[in-house]
Amino acid sequence: MRNERIGDYLVSQGLLTEEQLHNVLTKQKESNGSKKFGDLVVELGYMSEVKFTQALSRKLNVQYVDLDNFEIKSSAVEKIPEALARKHSVIAIDVTGKRLTVATNDPVNFIVLEDIKVSTGMDTRPVLATLSSINKAIGKYYNMASLGDIEAGLSQMASDLGTMEDEESRDRVENAPIVKLATTIVENAFRADATDIHIEPFEKYTQIRIRVNGDLVELMNINSQVHSALTTRYKLISGMNIAEKRIPQDGRFTQVVDGTTLDVRVSSLPMVHGEKIVIRILSTGQIALRKITDLGMSEYNYQLFESMLRVPHGVILVTGPTGSGKTTTLYAALGEIAKPNVNVVTVEDPVEKAIDGINQCQVNQKAGMTFAAALRSILRQDPDIVMIGEMRDTETADIGIRAAITGHLVLSTLHTNDAASTVVRLVDMGVAPYMVATSLIGVIAQRLVKVLCPECKKPRWTTPEENELIGIPESIQIYEAGGCPQCNNTGYRGRTAIHEIIHCTSKVSQIIAAGGGKEDIEKAAKANGTKLLRDNAAELVKQGMTSIDELIRTTFTV
């Protein structure tokens, strides 16, 4: 049993098929042994990293530890120097007397364990953890120790900057504390699953906030004298003009955090007390593309969406406010329909995620490469499927609709409050109602609602007003947010999407062609079985996944 190869073990346990094992071994042979067996199993999508590590722990009879939910002792972390921890991808998580418990993804590498034993002078007990969780823990715990040094350096720098001229401060900006601070802010935001970072200058201090689960949370405040140096650092690495402080600028850079390469977009805007910097953290190609089954759709909505994607030509629109996950839904749809025998072309501003096998085109307003100009050229490039990042103006909407009528499948987004309003918006933009009616396949409206933390959510019974809101005759048990260390005392962990899908059946198309209003379209759609955003949110409340507060926040209308 101990000498059995891990691949054969996984097959015997029914976790891999013989064909999959053969594919992994072939890939490993092609890489000349540079890639580990486990990495390839995960890369090919046969098993998740957690599932593979758990199976490995059973085979080797070594304890598996979920580091994300384990209380790591700082006293243990300090025993192993940071350089050694990063070199071998290990972290000490517990210490008892002269015995050190060390998390590793390779517990049979005795050279590494011996290295740690020599360095610490302690006996080591290996436990198994995933490589990504080890890298995340290394970044988090060693980073906390170095943050104090950065702040001490910044205090000294602030007092120095007070006596320096502007030119001199620019020359000094490359010094260590500012570079470390700029890197640390992005690292901490990524580890907190933040989507945006706001660096906001005020008279006496600079506030740094991050957007987690749709809400802004304060990360830290720094001395206002350091603000100019910090903004210059971000402008420098993102390719902006550091001498120009009077107009807005945009840029981007990449940064590696815990083994993941992040694509980071930066925007600067002049304010009263200096430039405000907003940083958007985008997932890169290293983070797998979501499948349409992972979008959080109910079974009913999923089947509707899938049937829409099977239509050969027409327009599918995804609508919702900024940050509601529209692009994620579009990319998932592209991943579903982009096959080797079709030509898929996208026009985006900017390209948020590079996808293999899809031709992606970046809008450049300064060079005259607008959505409309790009679209005209794309239609001469023999496309089967066209994705337009956003229908911003009449010209783009008109070309998109005409492309659908001439036999292309067009996917795009629009900023409207619900699915029925989308049709009215298209007509308002100057597209003839009969063209909308003949080309539109369907509209998906979506919002993101926060998911209650399973560890600390608190049960209670609904009030008569809430019963009316959810649409139930009598009180039921629901849950509300609590607060615990697992969710940073917010009561919520992660988000899921709610959807409202209108399928343009012949009845709905007739109403659109006749110039019907939002209410008429909604009424016909409901008769077809469309579930509104509020119905989907209410369903999640009944299941105990989200709270009444979230239902009101995302779907309340006057």
VOGU-3710 file (C-alpha; in Angstrom, 3 decimals, decimal comma):
1> mrnerigdyl> 0,000/0,000/0,000  2,759/2,469/0,966  4,653/1,747/-2,273  1,529/2,153/-4,429  1,822/5,157/-6,746  -0,531/8,060/-5,997  -2,087/7,794/-9,494  -2,953/4,103/-9,027  -4,306/4,902/-5,542  -6,631/7,614/-6,933
11> vsqgllteeq> -7,908/5,212/-9,614  -8,509/2,459/-6,996  -10,482/4,976/-4,891  -12,627/5,958/-7,899  -11,306/9,548/-7,852  -9,652/9,314/-11,290  -10,391/7,193/-14,369  -7,702/5,186/-16,190  -7,997/7,593/-19,138  -7,484/10,640/-16,903
21> lhnvltkqke> -4,456/9,007/-15,250  -2,995/8,314/-18,692  -3,529/11,981/-19,710  -1,810/13,251/-16,543  1,198/10,936/-16,980  1,519/11,946/-20,664  1,503/15,652/-19,705  4,081/14,977/-16,967  6,305/13,224/-19,499  5,968/16,194/-21,906
31> sngskkfgdl> 7,077/18,574/-19,123  10,232/16,415/-18,564  9,315/15,983/-14,895  9,232/19,750/-14,217  5,583/19,551/-13,106  4,349/17,537/-10,137  1,649/14,892/-10,594  -0,747/16,676/-8,198  -0,316/20,055/-9,948  -1,273/18,494/-13,287
41> vvelgymsev> -4,336/16,713/-11,838  -5,597/20,111/-10,593  -4,533/21,980/-13,766  -6,457/19,557/-16,014  -9,542/20,020/-13,826  -9,856/16,347/-12,774  -9,779/17,178/-9,030  -9,753/20,333/-6,905  -6,566/21,139/-4,984  -8,333/20,443/-1,658
51> kftqalsrkl> -9,748/17,064/-2,826  -6,328/15,935/-4,116  -4,544/16,994/-0,900  -7,149/15,181/1,234  -6,691/12,007/-0,843  -2,894/12,322/-0,486  -3,249/12,682/3,286  -5,242/9,403/3,450  -2,677/7,575/1,314  0,342/8,838/3,303
61> nvqyvdldnf> -1,525/8,637/6,620  -0,551/12,254/7,406  -3,050/14,639/9,029  -4,714/17,162/6,645  -5,184/20,735/7,956  -7,458/23,402/6,453  -5,284/26,484/7,139  -8,110/28,913/6,254  -10,057/27,681/9,294  -7,136/26,861/11,614
71> eikssaveki> -5,908/29,186/14,349  -2,193/29,545/13,545  -0,059/30,532/16,540  2,186/33,564/15,942  4,716/32,098/18,417  5,057/29,069/16,114  5,339/31,133/12,899  8,285/33,089/14,362  10,338/29,898/14,817  10,991/29,517/11,067
81> pealarkhsv> 12,752/32,444/9,278  10,660/33,966/6,465  13,281/33,180/3,781  13,257/29,471/4,739  9,433/29,358/4,862  9,154/30,886/1,367  11,974/28,742/-0,070  10,336/25,442/0,948  6,622/26,613/1,035  6,174/25,622/4,696
91> iaidvtgkrl> 4,693/27,386/7,722  4,851/26,477/11,412  1,296/26,439/12,815  1,663/25,122/16,367  4,339/24,640/19,024  4,258/22,343/22,062  7,421/22,317/24,192  10,251/21,330/21,854  7,905/20,052/19,131  6,962/22,179/16,105
101> tvatndpvnf> 3,968/21,355/13,879  4,757/22,363/10,300  2,269/22,590/7,399  3,715/21,456/4,056  2,405/20,148/0,736  5,238/17,589/0,524  5,467/15,729/3,886  7,784/12,999/2,522  10,534/15,483/1,606  12,773/14,702/4,588
111> ivledikvst> 15,519/17,108/3,405  13,142/20,068/4,005  12,136/18,746/7,458  15,811/18,263/8,363  16,549/21,828/7,182  13,855/23,169/9,539  15,098/20,999/12,400  18,638/22,381/12,027  17,383/25,974/11,753  14,986/25,829/14,745
121> gmdtrpvlat> 16,678/23,194/16,938  13,230/21,564/17,420  11,583/18,288/16,454  9,224/18,779/13,510  5,852/17,099/12,949  4,620/17,514/9,359  0,932/18,007/8,514  -0,487/18,286/5,001  -2,068/21,460/3,556  -2,717/22,836/0,064
131> lssinkaigk> 0,080/24,891/-1,517  -2,230/27,894/-2,115  -3,352/27,983/1,555  0,314/27,707/2,721  1,361/30,615/0,441  -1,599/32,671/1,658  -0,725/31,992/5,328  2,982/32,813/4,740  2,000/36,116/3,145  -0,473/36,975/5,879
141> yynmaslgdi> 1,526/36,089/9,020  5,011/37,237/7,979  3,433/40,359/6,501  1,855/41,278/9,876  5,310/41,172/11,463  6,833/43,459/8,817  3,936/45,976/8,849  5,231/47,468/12,126  8,637/48,075/10,491  6,969/49,759/7,491
151> eaglsqmasd> 4,929/52,081/9,738  8,059/53,027/11,716  9,864/53,779/8,437  6,884/55,842/7,220  6,869/57,976/10,391  10,530/58,797/9,807  9,841/59,449/6,119  6,896/61,774/6,913  9,117/63,943/9,107  11,793/63,989/6,350
161> lgtmedeesr> 9,246/64,866/3,647  8,051/67,857/5,640  11,414/69,551/5,020  11,922/68,413/1,390  11,062/70,095/-1,916  8,693/68,419/-4,411  11,486/67,460/-6,861  13,528/65,927/-4,056  10,534/63,915/-2,794  10,107/62,414/-6,278
171> drvenapivk> 13,708/61,254/-6,275  13,255/59,700/-2,843  10,006/57,884/-3,695  11,781/54,663/-4,619  13,033/54,199/-1,040  12,038/51,074/0,840  9,118/52,077/3,150  6,914/53,446/0,327  7,626/50,535/-2,021  6,812/48,105/0,812
181> lattivenaf> 3,628/50,005/1,745  2,353/50,080/-1,871  2,970/46,320/-2,202  1,473/45,528/1,228  -1,773/47,438/0,527  -2,443/45,333/-2,606  -1,440/42,100/-0,817  -3,733/42,743/2,175  -6,632/43,703/-0,100  -6,243/40,516/-2,175
191> radatdihie> -6,097/38,325/0,948  -9,291/39,957/2,223  -10,996/39,076/-1,128  -11,381/42,792/-1,941  -12,288/43,973/-5,447  -11,198/47,624/-5,107  -8,822/49,780/-3,041  -9,580/53,475/-2,385  -6,699/55,773/-1,319  -8,410/59,000/-0,257
201> pfekytqiri> -6,518/62,197/0,731  -7,947/64,461/3,463  -6,444/67,503/5,172  -4,875/65,777/8,200  -4,607/62,128/7,075  -5,024/59,738/4,116  -7,658/57,032/4,436  -7,240/53,646/2,755  -10,411/51,574/2,316  -11,095/48,286/0,515
211> rvngdlvelm> -14,350/47,001/-0,999  -15,200/43,550/0,375  -18,510/41,885/-0,575  -19,699/45,186/-2,034  -19,063/47,259/1,129  -16,145/49,612/1,821  -14,111/48,610/4,892  -11,319/50,716/6,398  -7,891/49,107/5,981  -5,640/51,772/7,525
221> ninsqvhsal> -4,997/55,520/7,883  -1,594/56,994/7,041  0,081/60,375/7,517  -1,059/62,865/4,833  2,569/63,881/4,198  3,232/60,370/2,830  0,266/60,602/0,421  2,159/62,299/-2,418  4,952/59,683/-2,315  2,429/56,793/-2,261
231> ttryklisgm> 0,424/58,123/-5,233  3,667/58,755/-7,153  4,696/55,137/-6,511  1,410/53,756/-7,911  1,513/56,143/-10,899  5,101/55,127/-11,618  4,474/51,357/-11,681  1,210/51,707/-13,651  2,797/53,758/-16,443  1,177/57,159/-15,742
241> niaekripqd> 2,805/60,590/-16,056  4,008/61,365/-12,501  4,571/65,056/-13,303  0,904/65,591/-14,278  -1,303/66,048/-11,197  -4,095/68,229/-12,622  -5,987/65,755/-14,812  -7,361/62,209/-14,320  -5,158/59,340/-15,535  -5,485/55,576/-15,997
251> grftqvvdgt> -2,894/52,817/-15,908  -2,335/49,173/-15,001  0,340/46,884/-13,562  0,736/43,272/-12,474  1,750/42,026/-9,037  2,368/38,497/-7,757  0,634/37,793/-4,433  0,907/34,354/-2,773  1,847/32,750/-6,086  -1,058/34,328/-8,039
261> tldvrvsslp> -0,367/36,998/-10,679  -2,875/39,836/-10,295  -3,875/42,224/-13,060  -4,295/45,604/-11,327  -6,049/48,638/-12,884  -5,272/52,091/-11,446  -7,234/55,331/-11,794  -6,164/58,732/-10,419  -8,450/61,742/-9,926  -7,331/65,172/-8,597
271> mvhgekivir> -9,072/66,141/-5,320  -8,847/69,155/-2,994  -6,061/67,651/-0,849  -4,226/65,651/-3,520  -4,941/62,820/-5,967  -7,383/60,070/-5,078  -6,240/56,662/-6,315  -8,685/53,818/-6,939  -7,220/50,391/-7,673  -9,308/47,569/-9,202
281> ilstgqialr> -7,972/44,048/-8,590  -8,837/41,717/-11,471  -8,505/37,956/-11,554  -6,112/36,755/-14,234  -5,939/33,690/-16,444  -4,419/31,780/-13,523  -7,801/31,854/-11,797  -10,066/29,419/-13,626  -12,914/30,731/-15,770  -16,280/30,145/-14,107
291> kitdlgmsey> -18,668/27,667/-15,665  -22,331/28,610/-16,055  -23,154/26,007/-13,403  -21,074/28,054/-10,910  -22,999/31,321/-11,330  -25,392/30,605/-8,447  -28,452/30,300/-10,706  -31,488/28,371/-9,513  -32,164/25,169/-11,490  -35,096/26,853/-13,276
301> nyqlfesmlr> -33,041/29,921/-14,322  -30,086/27,749/-15,326  -32,234/25,747/-17,761  -33,662/28,991/-19,222  -30,164/30,442/-19,675  -28,855/27,255/-21,265  -31,736/27,142/-23,761  -31,004/30,798/-24,719  -27,336/29,953/-25,427  -28,419/27,231/-27,858
311> vphgvilvtg> -30,124/29,776/-30,193  -27,804/30,217/-33,245  -28,278/33,963/-33,790  -29,754/36,929/-31,977  -28,927/39,160/-28,999  -28,536/38,070/-25,362  -28,229/40,983/-22,907  -26,967/40,880/-19,316  -28,035/43,897/-17,239  -27,447/45,276/-13,765
321> ptgsgktttl> -25,545/48,030/-11,935  -21,741/48,326/-11,856  -20,135/45,472/-9,899  -23,089/43,070/-10,189  -21,072/40,353/-11,962  -22,274/40,977/-15,547  -18,834/40,370/-17,103  -18,398/37,127/-15,119  -21,738/35,876/-16,511  -20,733/36,838/-20,076
331> yaalgeiakp> -17,354/35,103/-19,775  -19,048/31,970/-18,404  -21,448/32,038/-21,385  -18,503/32,433/-23,792  -16,716/29,523/-22,139  -19,832/27,402/-22,750  -20,338/28,257/-26,444  -16,764/28,924/-27,656  -15,812/25,706/-29,461  -12,830/25,089/-31,803
341> nvnvvtvedp> -15,132/25,249/-34,856  -16,484/28,789/-34,200  -14,866/32,239/-34,436  -15,479/34,257/-31,268  -14,507/37,959/-31,206  -14,965/40,350/-28,266  -14,751/44,164/-28,004  -14,037/45,225/-24,411  -12,996/48,300/-22,457  -10,728/47,074/-20,959
351> vekaidginq> -10,113/43,349/-21,589  -10,632/42,052/-18,036  -9,531/38,455/-18,530  -7,487/36,912/-21,319  -9,104/33,661/-22,543  -7,382/31,116/-24,796  -9,082/30,517/-28,139  -11,048/33,791/-28,105  -10,043/36,881/-30,119  -10,213/39,823/-27,725
361> cqvnqkagmt> -10,085/43,443/-28,894  -9,325/46,400/-26,618  -11,118/49,741/-27,078  -8,807/52,768/-27,419  -10,748/56,045/-27,488  -7,669/58,252/-28,096  -6,716/56,325/-31,233  -10,326/56,402/-32,487  -10,862/52,691/-31,699  -14,375/53,056/-30,268
371> faaalrsilr> -16,923/50,259/-29,695  -18,709/51,230/-32,924  -15,509/51,425/-35,019  -14,263/48,084/-33,665  -17,644/46,442/-34,294  -17,752/47,542/-37,941  -14,345/45,956/-38,554  -15,212/42,815/-36,597  -18,216/42,124/-38,828  -15,756/41,913/-41,758
381> qdpdivmige> -13,685/39,345/-39,813  -16,160/36,494/-40,389  -17,291/36,097/-36,755  -19,822/33,540/-35,491  -20,167/35,002/-31,992  -19,560/38,635/-31,023  -19,326/39,926/-27,447  -19,668/43,679/-26,911  -18,417/44,798/-23,489  -21,188/47,382/-23,150
391> mrdtetadig> -23,857/48,961/-25,368  -23,058/52,548/-24,407  -24,547/54,527/-27,279  -27,098/54,405/-30,098  -24,484/53,546/-32,758  -23,104/50,532/-30,846  -26,625/49,256/-30,033  -27,721/49,672/-33,665  -24,697/47,815/-35,110  -25,085/45,048/-32,472
401> iraaitghlv> -28,784/44,534/-33,290  -28,096/44,558/-37,055  -25,297/41,997/-36,573  -27,783/39,713/-34,789  -30,339/40,063/-37,593  -27,678/39,158/-40,184  -27,002/35,824/-38,500  -24,540/36,397/-35,649  -24,915/35,584/-31,970  -24,298/38,812/-30,032
411> lstlhtndaa> -23,707/38,969/-26,263  -23,575/42,306/-24,456  -24,294/44,229/-21,248  -26,485/47,230/-20,481  -27,008/49,298/-17,321  -30,689/48,948/-16,371  -32,514/48,104/-13,137  -34,422/45,023/-14,303  -34,904/42,807/-17,349  -38,109/44,463/-18,656
421> stvvrlvdmg> -36,569/47,991/-18,566  -33,838/46,817/-20,949  -36,188/46,627/-23,921  -37,525/50,120/-23,199  -33,919/51,414/-22,912  -32,980/49,957/-26,329  -35,997/51,647/-27,939  -35,084/54,926/-26,146  -31,567/54,607/-27,599  -33,108/54,817/-31,061
431> vapymvatsl> -33,329/51,143/-32,083  -36,634/50,475/-33,885  -39,040/48,311/-31,767  -39,533/45,776/-34,610  -35,726/45,262/-34,807  -35,501/44,666/-31,042  -38,450/42,218/-31,256  -36,910/40,181/-34,106  -33,346/40,056/-32,756  -33,662/39,729/-28,962
441> igviaqrlvk> -33,306/36,175/-27,598  -33,530/37,118/-23,935  -32,444/39,426/-21,124  -30,779/38,447/-17,833  -30,907/40,976/-14,977  -28,671/40,188/-12,033  -27,524/41,401/-8,606  -25,026/40,093/-6,067  -26,315/39,341/-2,558  -24,085/38,616/0,431
451> vlcpeckkpr> -24,162/35,093/1,855  -24,601/34,705/5,640  -21,616/33,281/7,522  -22,605/29,676/8,417  -20,635/29,852/11,691  -22,456/32,776/13,314  -25,829/33,351/11,597  -28,671/33,736/14,134  -32,161/32,234/13,705  -35,351/34,242/14,274
461> wttpeeneli> -38,988/34,292/13,163  -40,322/36,652/10,498  -42,635/39,594/11,349  -46,008/40,149/9,530  -44,399/42,945/7,424  -41,582/40,605/6,370  -44,093/37,867/5,507  -45,737/40,298/3,088  -42,342/41,244/1,643  -41,333/37,612/1,047
471> gipesiqiye> -44,858/36,665/-0,083  -45,728/33,991/2,516  -48,965/33,550/4,528  -47,423/32,861/7,963  -44,174/33,350/9,905  -41,210/31,068/9,193  -37,733/30,755/10,679  -35,103/32,807/8,864  -31,544/33,883/9,729  -29,832/37,213/10,273
481> aggcpqcnnt> -26,163/38,262/10,393  -24,123/37,671/13,540  -20,379/38,259/13,611  -17,345/36,087/14,327  -13,579/35,988/13,535  -14,251/33,740/10,501  -16,172/36,549/8,728  -14,231/39,517/10,230  -17,309/40,285/12,376  -19,363/41,276/9,317
491> gyrgrtaihe> -21,826/38,363/9,531  -21,327/37,558/5,833  -18,882/35,387/3,876  -18,828/35,729/0,100  -21,583/36,604/-2,353  -23,920/34,804/-4,729  -25,937/36,069/-7,674  -29,706/36,373/-8,094  -31,141/36,455/-11,607  -34,279/37,565/-13,449
501> iihctskvsq> -34,486/36,045/-16,941  -36,949/37,120/-19,614  -37,093/34,743/-22,577  -38,382/36,550/-25,689  -41,161/34,208/-26,714  -43,564/35,110/-29,560  -45,993/36,742/-27,089  -43,243/38,966/-25,569  -41,913/39,818/-29,067  -45,398/40,948/-30,181
511> iiaagggked> -45,631/43,319/-27,192  -42,142/44,738/-27,954  -42,956/45,235/-31,679  -46,191/47,020/-30,725  -44,174/49,429/-28,529  -45,420/47,997/-25,203  -44,153/49,451/-21,918  -42,153/47,868/-19,073  -45,308/46,732/-17,189  -46,759/44,946/-20,252
521> iekaakangt> -43,486/43,106/-20,948  -43,108/42,128/-17,267  -46,707/40,849/-17,114  -46,216/38,673/-20,223  -42,860/37,401/-18,920  -44,370/36,445/-15,543  -47,099/34,549/-17,382  -44,261/32,669/-19,161  -42,792/31,728/-15,773  -40,141/34,447/-15,260
531> kllrdnaael> -39,138/34,727/-11,608  -38,378/38,321/-10,579  -35,219/39,363/-8,700  -37,221/39,724/-5,486  -38,644/36,170/-5,848  -35,110/34,761/-6,201  -33,847/36,782/-3,225  -36,860/35,668/-1,140  -36,027/32,047/-1,992  -32,485/32,526/-0,625
541> vkqgmtside> -33,906/34,103/2,569  -36,188/31,058/3,078  -33,196/28,731/2,573  -31,227/30,647/5,239  -28,507/31,680/2,775  -29,053/35,434/3,055  -30,889/37,948/5,239  -33,982/40,158/4,877  -31,627/43,189/4,967  -29,898/41,949/1,824
551> lirttftv> -33,236/41,315/0,085  -34,275/44,927/0,776  -30,840/46,345/-0,187  -30,713/44,620/-3,573  -34,353/44,585/-4,719  -36,192/47,414/-2,934  -38,248/49,661/-5,206  -40,645/52,466/-4,348
//
